[in-house]
Amino acid sequence: MLRRLTDELRSSARWDELFEAQLLAARRRLGMPLTDDGGSAAGSAAAAPELTAAYREACLEAGRGWLALGQHRRAWPYLRACGAQQTMRDALRLATPDSESADALIEVALFEGACPALGAEWLIEHSGTCAAVTTLEQLVGQFDPPDAVACAAVLVRRLHHELVENLTGAVLRSGQAPPNHREVGRLLAEHPGLMEGGGSHVDASHLTSAVRLARLLEEPEDVRLAGELAQYGERLDADWLPNDPPPFEAFFPTHRLLLDATLGERVEEALAYFRSRAEEPVEPYSASSAAETLLVLLGRLGRDREALRFYAALAQQDRATPFSSYAPAPLMLAKRSGEWEAYDRLMGLRDDPVGLALGRLSR
């Protein structure tokens, strides 16, 4: 009966019912109660691994079945439950949103986190930059670092494209020959009149959001584009400038300094600035933000020994505030540099015996 039931449900693509029938068949095969009604705990525990395997297989089949029908939203709960996120990502990359499917695809990719960067691209395409900026500002903190970085890159590329298009349009409207490049700095230098009048060629709040998220970027080309956005922002009138807390109160120049240093330029200037801000006796949040920025920059530059020393200095000052996942972890710094003695001292300063044991095992 159960074999016939599952065969008929499969042939008629009734994937939700097939999932339930397969679990029922697995319970029957393993000698378990057919429903969770408090049956033999010992027997259930013994069969748990086999039931878990059956659950995963049933999830995969239901998820793939719904994907074959183009029902990504209905497939996602099954694929997510069995850890098959990559299957969904691969399917989303083959999808082409249209007026009917866009909302569902964006919901799964972006809001459900199946493939955030792709969802961000679709959101920009179908709803515009403004909607994308507002959404990403709210969601990016919920994503794992690689997805957050990818979303930041999507927004930076979009804003850079819009800015160059609008600057080029302004050059053409002035009766001049079209530029043969897409570099913001060169456009501003070749056409100084572009900034006359105190306006902005892109929404200033969008520009600010893109540059703020660009702190996450390390890919050279994306960092370069973000640096050009910051360079443009430096030319805006004071009325357009954001009021961010230290160490980014001089918003666009400070972000440009960080981005330049990420590319290996103005490195000592950037390290000196963020180190000085981290050491200032200012409001704790600002000092923590500067300290994390310094640690991130040291990690990007491969200065792992310096980063470990700075961690130790913070611990000595009783400032071992937990940083975000973007700051390089001491264990990673020790692995890359081989500075295990410095790592051990740091764990001692932190009174962290578990961290000490982890370091001993890792080496």
SVG drawing of the C-alpha trace seen along z (x, -y; Angstrom):
<svg xmlns="http://www.w3.org/2000/svg" viewBox="-2 -77 58 80">
<polyline fill="none" stroke="black" stroke-width="0.4" points="0.0,0.0 2.8,-2.5 4.8,-1.7 1.7,-2.3 0.9,-5.5 4.3,-6.9 4.5,-5.9 1.1,-7.5 2.0,-10.7 5.3,-10.9 3.8,-10.4 1.2,-13.2 3.9,-15.6 2.1,-15.9 5.4,-16.7 4.0,-17.8 2.0,-14.6 4.9,-12.5 7.1,-13.9 4.6,-12.9 4.1,-9.4 7.9,-8.8 8.3,-9.6 5.4,-7.3 7.0,-4.5 10.3,-5.1 8.7,-4.8 6.9,-1.6 10.2,-0.1 12.1,-1.0 9.5,0.4 8.8,-3.0 5.4,-4.3 3.6,-5.7 2.9,-8.9 4.7,-10.8 2.4,-9.6 5.0,-8.8 6.0,-5.3 9.1,-3.4 11.8,-6.0 14.5,-3.4 13.4,-2.1 13.0,-5.6 16.5,-6.6 18.0,-3.5 16.3,-4.2 17.0,-8.0 19.9,-7.9 18.0,-5.9 15.0,-8.2 17.2,-11.3 18.6,-9.9 15.1,-9.1 13.9,-12.6 16.8,-14.2 16.1,-12.0 12.4,-12.9 13.2,-16.6 15.6,-16.5 13.0,-14.8 10.2,-17.2 12.5,-20.2 13.8,-19.1 10.3,-18.2 9.0,-21.7 12.1,-23.2 11.3,-21.2 7.9,-22.9 9.5,-26.4 8.1,-26.7 11.1,-28.0 9.2,-29.3 7.6,-25.9 10.9,-24.1 12.9,-26.2 11.6,-24.9 12.5,-21.4 16.0,-22.2 16.8,-24.4 15.7,-21.8 18.1,-19.2 21.0,-21.6 20.8,-21.6 21.1,-25.4 23.6,-25.0 20.9,-23.2 18.6,-26.2 21.4,-28.6 22.2,-26.7 18.5,-26.7 18.1,-30.4 21.1,-31.3 19.2,-29.5 16.0,-31.4 14.9,-34.5 12.5,-36.7 9.5,-38.2 6.6,-40.2 4.9,-37.2 7.8,-35.4 10.0,-38.2 8.4,-38.8 8.6,-35.1 12.2,-34.7 13.3,-37.8 11.7,-36.7 13.5,-33.3 16.9,-34.7 17.1,-37.8 14.6,-37.9 14.9,-34.1 18.7,-34.3 19.0,-31.5 21.2,-33.7 21.3,-37.3 23.5,-38.9 21.4,-37.5 18.3,-38.7 19.8,-42.1 20.5,-42.3 16.9,-41.3 15.5,-43.8 17.5,-46.6 16.3,-45.5 12.6,-45.2 12.1,-47.7 14.9,-50.3 17.9,-51.4 15.9,-53.2 14.1,-50.0 17.4,-48.0 19.2,-50.5 16.5,-50.5 16.2,-46.7 19.9,-46.0 20.5,-48.4 18.0,-46.4 19.0,-42.9 22.8,-42.9 23.5,-42.5 21.6,-39.2 23.7,-37.6 26.8,-35.6 29.9,-37.7 30.4,-36.3 26.8,-37.0 26.9,-40.5 30.1,-41.3 28.5,-40.1 25.4,-42.3 27.7,-45.3 29.5,-44.7 26.2,-44.6 25.1,-48.0 28.6,-49.6 28.6,-48.5 25.1,-49.8 25.8,-53.2 29.0,-53.6 27.2,-52.7 24.5,-55.3 27.0,-58.0 29.1,-57.5 26.0,-57.5 24.8,-60.7 28.2,-62.4 28.5,-61.4 25.0,-62.7 25.9,-66.0 29.0,-66.2 27.0,-65.6 24.4,-68.1 27.1,-70.8 27.9,-70.3 31.3,-68.6 32.6,-65.4 31.6,-62.2 34.3,-60.8 36.1,-57.6 36.5,-56.2 34.4,-55.5 36.6,-56.8 34.9,-59.2 38.1,-61.0 39.2,-61.7 35.7,-62.9 35.7,-65.4 39.3,-66.5 38.5,-66.9 35.2,-68.6 35.4,-70.8 32.1,-72.4 30.3,-69.2 30.3,-70.0 29.1,-73.6 25.7,-74.5 26.0,-72.3 23.9,-69.4 24.5,-65.7 24.5,-63.4 23.1,-60.5 20.9,-60.4 23.2,-61.4 21.7,-59.0 22.2,-56.1 25.8,-57.2 26.3,-57.2 24.8,-53.8 26.9,-52.3 30.1,-53.8 29.2,-52.7 28.7,-49.1 31.9,-49.2 33.8,-48.9 33.2,-45.1 34.8,-44.9 38.2,-43.4 38.0,-42.4 40.3,-45.0 38.0,-46.0 35.0,-46.5 37.2,-48.4 38.4,-50.6 34.8,-51.5 33.9,-52.2 36.9,-54.5 35.7,-56.4 32.3,-56.9 34.0,-58.2 36.1,-60.5 32.9,-61.9 31.4,-62.3 34.3,-64.4 33.3,-67.0 29.7,-67.3 28.5,-70.4 28.4,-70.1 24.5,-69.9 24.8,-66.5 27.2,-65.0 26.1,-62.4 26.6,-62.6 28.2,-59.3 29.9,-58.6 33.7,-58.4 36.0,-57.3 33.9,-58.0 32.6,-61.5 34.6,-62.9 32.6,-60.4 33.9,-60.3 37.6,-61.2 37.8,-58.6 36.1,-55.9 38.4,-56.7 41.4,-56.4 40.2,-52.9 39.5,-51.8 42.9,-53.1 44.7,-51.3 42.8,-48.1 44.3,-48.5 47.8,-49.0 47.9,-52.7 48.3,-55.3 48.7,-52.3 50.8,-53.9 48.5,-57.0 45.4,-54.8 47.0,-52.7 48.1,-55.8 44.7,-57.4 42.6,-54.4 45.2,-53.5 45.0,-57.1 41.2,-57.0 41.1,-53.6 43.3,-54.9 41.4,-58.1 39.4,-58.3 36.1,-58.8 32.7,-57.2 33.2,-53.4 31.2,-52.6 33.4,-54.9 36.6,-53.5 35.3,-50.0 34.4,-50.8 37.9,-52.3 39.6,-49.4 37.7,-46.9 38.4,-48.9 42.1,-48.8 42.0,-45.1 40.2,-44.5 42.7,-46.6 45.7,-44.8 44.2,-41.5 43.7,-42.6 47.2,-43.8 48.6,-40.5 50.0,-42.2 49.0,-39.4 51.7,-40.0 50.6,-43.7 47.0,-42.6 47.8,-40.1 49.8,-42.8 46.9,-45.2 44.5,-42.6 46.9,-42.2 47.0,-45.9 43.2,-46.0 43.1,-43.1 45.7,-44.9 43.4,-47.9 40.4,-45.8 38.9,-46.6 38.5,-43.1 35.1,-44.0 33.7,-41.2 34.1,-42.3 32.0,-41.3 32.8,-38.4 34.5,-40.7 37.4,-41.3 40.2,-38.7 40.0,-36.1 43.2,-35.7 43.3,-32.0 43.4,-32.7 46.1,-35.4 48.2,-32.9 47.7,-30.2 48.8,-32.5 51.8,-34.1 52.9,-31.2 53.0,-33.6 51.7,-31.0 53.5,-32.5 51.8,-35.8 48.5,-34.0 49.1,-32.2 49.9,-35.5 46.7,-37.0 44.6,-34.1 46.3,-34.6 45.5,-38.3 41.9,-37.4 41.7,-34.6 40.4,-32.4 41.4,-28.7 39.2,-27.4 40.9,-29.6 44.3,-28.5 43.3,-24.8 42.0,-25.5 45.3,-27.1 47.3,-24.1 45.1,-21.7 45.3,-23.8 49.1,-23.9"/>
</svg>
